[in-house]
């Protein structure tokens, strides 16, 4: 039983090593020096001028307007085409 436990543990630690930095879901957080509305407009304009496709956005609401957030859904047609060439069992982060 101990060997099985070690094998499972080794497999779990190996999974991140097998992930490819070029394939996955990525998130970047930046701090803006302008207003929330100006920042959201700048993101929309940058997406429009890029190769990315903006599928939509959603204003996130919190009680008492304690925070402001907006989620943008973007994809890259080039990335999607490259991902189609990968085997279905590709490990992604």
C-alpha positions in Angstrom: 0.0 0.0 0.0 2.9 2.4 0.8 4.3 1.9 -2.7 0.9 2.7 -4.3 0.7 5.9 -2.2 4.1 7.0 -3.3 3.3 6.3 -6.9 0.1 8.4 -6.6 2.0 11.2 -4.9 4.8 11.1 -7.5 2.2 11.2 -10.3 0.5 14.3 -8.8 3.7 16.1 -8.5 4.7 15.2 -12.0 1.6 16.6 -13.6 2.7 20.3 -13.4 6.1 19.3 -14.9 4.3 17.7 -17.9 2.3 20.9 -18.6 3.5 23.0 -21.4 3.9 26.8 -20.8 2.6 27.4 -24.3 -0.7 25.5 -23.8 -3.2 26.4 -21.1 -5.5 29.0 -19.5 -3.6 32.1 -18.5 -4.5 35.0 -16.3 -2.6 38.2 -15.8 -3.4 40.9 -13.3 -2.4 44.5 -13.8 -2.9 47.6 -11.7 -4.2 50.6 -13.6 -3.5 54.2 -12.9 -6.7 55.5 -14.5 -10.4 55.0 -13.6 -12.2 51.7 -13.8 -14.2 52.9 -16.9 -11.1 54.2 -18.7 -9.3 50.9 -18.0 -12.3 48.8 -19.3 -12.5 50.9 -22.4 -8.7 50.6 -23.0 -8.9 46.8 -22.7 -11.8 46.7 -25.2 -9.9 49.0 -27.6 -6.7 46.9 -27.3 -8.7 43.7 -28.0 -10.3 45.2 -31.1 -6.8 46.2 -32.4 -5.3 42.8 -31.7 -5.5 39.3 -33.2 -7.7 38.3 -30.3 -11.4 37.8 -30.6 -13.6 39.4 -27.9 -16.6 37.1 -27.3 -18.1 39.2 -24.6 -17.7 40.9 -21.3 -19.6 40.9 -18.0 -19.8 43.4 -15.2 -19.4 41.7 -11.9 -21.6 43.1 -9.2 -20.9 43.0 -5.5 -23.1 44.2 -2.6 -23.0 47.9 -1.9 -20.7 48.4 -4.9 -17.7 47.6 -2.7 -15.6 46.6 -5.7 -15.8 46.9 -9.5 -14.8 44.1 -11.8 -15.3 43.2 -15.4 -14.6 39.8 -17.0 -13.5 39.8 -20.7 -13.7 36.5 -22.7 -11.0 36.5 -25.3 -9.7 33.8 -27.6 -6.9 33.6 -30.1 -7.8 32.1 -33.5 -4.2 31.1 -34.0 -4.0 29.5 -30.5 -7.3 27.6 -31.2 -5.9 26.3 -34.5 -2.7 25.2 -32.8 -4.6 23.5 -30.0 -6.6 21.5 -32.5 -3.4 19.9 -33.6 -2.7 18.6 -30.1 -3.6 15.2 -28.9 -6.8 15.2 -26.9 -5.0 14.0 -23.7 -2.6 17.0 -23.7 -2.0 18.2 -20.1 -2.9 21.9 -19.7 -2.5 24.3 -16.9 
